[in-house]
Amino acid sequence: MQHSQQFPHYDIRQTYQWNYENVPAPSEVEPPAVPGQWSFCDLPVPSPLGIPAGPLLNGKWVLYYASLGFDVLTYKTVRSSARACYPLPNLQPVQSTSLEGGEQRVSISETMQGSWAVSFGMPSAAPDVWRKDIEQTRTLLPADKILSVSVVGSLQPGWSLDELADDYAKCAKWAIECGADCIETNFSCPNVCTRDGQLYQQPEAAALVASRVKQVTGSVPYLIKIGHMPDRTQAREFLQAMLPFASGIVMTNSVATTVVDPEQNLLFAGEQRGICGAATKQASLNQLKIFADLIAELPAEANKPHLISCGGISSASDVKLFLSAGAQATHLATAAMCDPLIACQIRQTLSESVDLFV
């Protein structure tokens, strides 16, 4: 297998727009087959490997990672109007520790140690751009790959919750019309402090938005992306609110904290940023177990959303760990951005380990 350093990836030294425009061509590697039968929200897929909202800035990035062995490709969160990205740094490596939530701060690192602070602010191309791009991408993507599109409402001054919900639904409807196989509403972004980024912490408001989105998704699987939720009571309340609507719940969208330089000066104007990567693995696994336990307690006739895990997954053993804990699928972001061949490596290990999922 070719060494991963030969494969280009997102350049954290460059701007978001530069990376949007400078996309690697699809590779010609042949990812190993994964034994077993897999599904994603009841849609058949060749493996449990996917990429969550974040790394796939446009259709060309989708096609690139599809060629490298990822089977569920989530198009980065789109909006009903264009929005610019935050200024650099957008991905700031941090000293890698296991985060539980509630940490006061993390320190930056000169080199990547497996975790970074993410500061994009949910940018989006204009709707006429991303709608055309999604439509073209679905036609070029192999039939056995799933294209999920992440959408978010764009809260405007004076808007009511109803208006925000309608905006979410508008984006979802557009994405479905363009060929999206699944819709994901992003209810969590620790880099924004407005309601559009914190809905997962407001079950009643989240339910209103989810109900409005569900009206337009119909039979198309509908997933809800949430942030760090370590409290079981809070998790139960949110889950109950989502049961009528969600085909799946995607988690965990980072662990938020402030970031400091070596002199303890605050970065990002002192605002919290989501930490992604290895430092979030244990918190993500703990949250998965909470939700899996809560779903197991539901009555037999209840809708039981699938659980899709992300957060610190970077190896075949991690995949096994999260699947065994109740995930239907495992999504990689940080690991995939740093090493584009990670899915090929995981698939190779899975193909040689017939007892991996026992």
RAFENHU-V725904 format. One record per run of one state. SS is the DSSP state (@ for helix, = for strand, . for the rest). FROM is the first residue (numbers start at 1). TO is the last residue. If there is no record, write none. Layout:
SS,FROM,TO ; SS,FROM,TO
//
This chain:
.,1,3 ; @,4,6 ; .,7,15 ; @,16,21 ; .,22,37 ; =,38,40 ; .,41,42 ; =,43,45 ; .,46,48 ; =,49,51 ; .,52,58 ; @,59,66 ; .,67,71 ; =,72,78 ; .,79,82 ; =,83,83 ; .,84,90 ; =,91,94 ; .,95,104 ; =,105,108 ; .,109,114 ; =,115,118 ; .,119,123 ; =,124,124 ; .,125,126 ; @,127,140 ; .,141,145 ; =,146,151 ; .,152,160 ; @,161,177 ; .,178,181 ; =,182,186 ; .,187,194 ; @,195,197 ; .,198,198 ; @,199,201 ; .,202,202 ; @,203,217 ; .,218,220 ; =,221,225 ; .,226,231 ; @,232,242 ; .,243,247 ; =,248,251 ; .,252,254 ; =,255,260 ; .,261,265 ; =,266,266 ; .,267,267 ; @,268,270 ; .,271,272 ; =,273,277 ; @,278,296 ; .,297,305 ; =,306,310 ; .,311,315 ; @,316,324 ; .,325,328 ; =,329,331 ; .,332,333 ; @,334,338 ; .,339,341 ; @,342,351 ; .,352,358
//
